[in-house]
Amino acid sequence: MLKKFTLILFFYEAVLEGGYIALVPALPGCHTQGETLEETEKNIKEAIELYLESLIIHQEKIKEEFKSFQGTVRVSMSHVF
């Protein structure tokens, strides 16, 4: 059985070599990182499999995927300083 999950990928520059962070909104706490998109995809697939395996072992329900939206918001910086 195949199950599909939405991923959110972030590029980060916190370290010189950069990298990617992936998280799965439908599975709270399920996230990983990698130096390349390919490595990150491999890592998140493994993280999802382990997460689902843990849910099954602990007889917890596998949550259904939910609609998610992406957007932006503008914030005034005048209140910050």
Residue pairs with C-beta under 8 A, 6 or more apart in sequence:
3 52
3 62
4 65
5 24
5 26
5 27
5 48
5 65
6 24
6 25
6 26
6 65
6 68
7 22
7 23
7 24
7 44
8 22
8 23
8 24
8 25
9 20
9 21
9 22
9 37
9 40
10 20
10 21
10 22
11 18
11 19
11 20
12 18
12 19
12 20
12 21
17 35
18 35
19 33
19 34
19 35
19 36
19 40
20 33
20 34
20 35
20 36
20 37
20 39
20 40
21 31
21 32
21 33
21 40
22 31
22 32
22 33
22 34
22 40
22 41
22 43
22 44
23 30
23 31
24 30
24 31
24 44
24 47
24 48
24 51
25 66
25 68
26 63
26 64
26 65
26 66
27 48
27 51
27 52
27 63
29 51
30 44
30 47
30 48
30 51
31 44
31 47
32 40
32 43
32 44
32 46
32 47
33 40
33 43
34 40
34 41
34 42
34 43
52 62
55 61
55 62
56 62
